[in-house]
Amino acid sequence: MSHGFVECFWTSLKLGLVSFGGPVAHIGYFREAYVERLKWLKEERFAELMALTQFLPGPGSSQLGAAIGYERGGWLGGLGAWLGFTLPSALAMIVFAIGMGGVQEWLGDGWLYGLKLSAIAVVAVAMLGMRKSLCPRLPEMLLALVAMVIIYISPQAWVAPVVILLGALMGVVMFGATSAADMPGRSTKAEEGNWWRSVIPAIVVMGVLMAVPLIFPNSSDAQGVGGLLHAGALVFGGGHVVLPLLEASTVDTRLISEDTFLAGYGAAQVVPGPLFTFGGFLGSAMNLLGNAWAGGALGLVALFLPGMVLLAGGLPVWDRLKHFSWARAGVRGANATVVGVIGAALLGMLASGSVTGFVDILAILILALAIYFKWLPVWALVILAAVVGGLFT
């Protein structure tokens, strides 16, 4: 394996062990690690990749991590980044499906409370940092503010991609060719080969994946895998948005019971990393291929694969388009609206009942200051918050 694979796998594995809080919090963890600390890419490129993964169906934070891995080490780096970030929670979900019990049952609810507060602090610091670099002037700040208000009022999963698209269109109108000097230079990855060499295979693979239930109509394994593939290909926004589709393809088809589904859903709330590792639980619970471990691995891959295939096809196309002046102006507008997306998510977290009083606000403020001034590594602060929450809640 290449040095890029090993480096990306090891770095993302450490993130996968401590990245609690869902897709929005993952963006904060990624930014702190890849932009601030490791400097693998610049803020503008990070926002570009985030905007692209918001447009594509599939697990947004996992796609973002894989895209960053690709930036660092090519396709092997992308594979390593996805595998490392996914592995901890995937193993936990498969073990739970086999019968080891839930983490929440072992440790109680207090540590989860601490994790929620730390996740809010991570998101807040990420938003402030991105605002400084991506919304330095009034026009960008206005775009971010409008995006934040729209998404907060209408939190449906499809709204964020639409708002980012509208922000890109507004960027073309507002900034024009003057944005060219402000945008990053040509990515070296964009020069490698022709874009169609990625797009055509992606289209073929997606067609084959979507046809799995039709190719094997009498196989319960194929129906289970097909349901996971379709859910992974059709959901925008990732995270909790995929759950209704998964329930329709597993519970409604009687491949697993509703109680089993809900038990896995509960366990998915208490593990770090992407919620899409719920696919590992479902594959194991459905006993795909006649084996819990093999079924878990197959379910995991089936849920993630469509989104990653779409990323593989879409990233080279985007890396070519962005070098046109109108596309760069659009990116400038899209980047500003991305800040609004993060802001709306932060408001939603604050209004969801996670913050219940002055003590919670004080804890979030202290954690945010600790992250901003780098008093401790983010992973250490997350663990500390969990321990304190477990002891005093």
Secondary structure, DSSP 8 states (H G I E B T S, - for coil): --HHHHHHHHHHHHHHHH--SHHHHHHHHHIIIIIIIS-SS-HHHHHHHHHHHHHSSS-HHHHHHHHHHHHHHHHHHHHHHHHHHHHHHHHHHHHIIIII--HHHHH-SHHHHHHHHHHHHHHHHHHHHHHHHH--SHHHHHHHHHHHHHHHHS--TTHHHHHHHHHHHHHHHHHGGGGGGGS----GGGGSS-THHHHHHHHHHHHHHHTHHHHSTT-HHHHHHHHHHHHHHH-SS-GGGGHHHHHHHHTTTTSS-HHHHHHHHHHHTTSSS-GGGHHHHHHHHTTGGG-HHHHHHHHHHHHHHHHHHHHHHHHHHHHHHTTSHHHHHHHHHHHHHHHHHHHHHHHHHHHTTS--SHHHHHHHHHHHHHHHTTSS-HHHHHHHHHHHHHHH-
